[in-house]
């Protein structure tokens, strides 16, 4: 698979993911009649359903990372060339903002507008650490034991994490940055984004170390992938 195809797949997949997250958040908030629990439930189900479809769609092309911490973890494990890390992360961030713009256009919102949704404090940073730790744990554990179930495991984990974390599980720096440009149900204040991203990076690094030890990979080379 050529590098261009992999990058286009990553960009498109991340754009669709953000369109799903933000668009379903707007729709849920408009239809829930002020019931935040119902809106979150709808947002979580739509995100999980969309995520499994996107991973199945793009997984065989780019690996369907859609997330800088997944890309960094995969490069750490030598599952992808280090030279592709920056291009992958770049198209993920660009795709994420494109997805937010697409969602806003579908619902008649301004293309980009800074979020006023406060998400900060130790409990939410810890939630992002836990959410991202769990995401990387699921990816490594399943991909090294039962790879065929990985798309479903990732999607159902994210659906659950919407509910068991106080931050509603962003677990993705590109998603965090893009959602700061959406003053909707899914938004986060730009000033709160750095705390989330630092916690996500820490969670991903910790999970990569622990789960690569729990699930030792067979000896491989980059040419095997």
Secondary structure as GFF3:
##gff-version 3
##sequence-region A 1 225
A	DSSP	alpha_helix	3	31	.	.	.	ID=ss1
A	DSSP	alpha_helix	36	62	.	.	.	ID=ss2
A	DSSP	alpha_helix	68	76	.	.	.	ID=ss3
A	DSSP	alpha_helix	84	106	.	.	.	ID=ss4
A	DSSP	alpha_helix	122	145	.	.	.	ID=ss5
A	DSSP	three_ten_helix	147	149	.	.	.	ID=ss6
A	DSSP	alpha_helix	150	164	.	.	.	ID=ss7
A	DSSP	alpha_helix	173	179	.	.	.	ID=ss8
A	DSSP	alpha_helix	190	214	.	.	.	ID=ss9
A	DSSP	three_ten_helix	222	224	.	.	.	ID=ss10
###
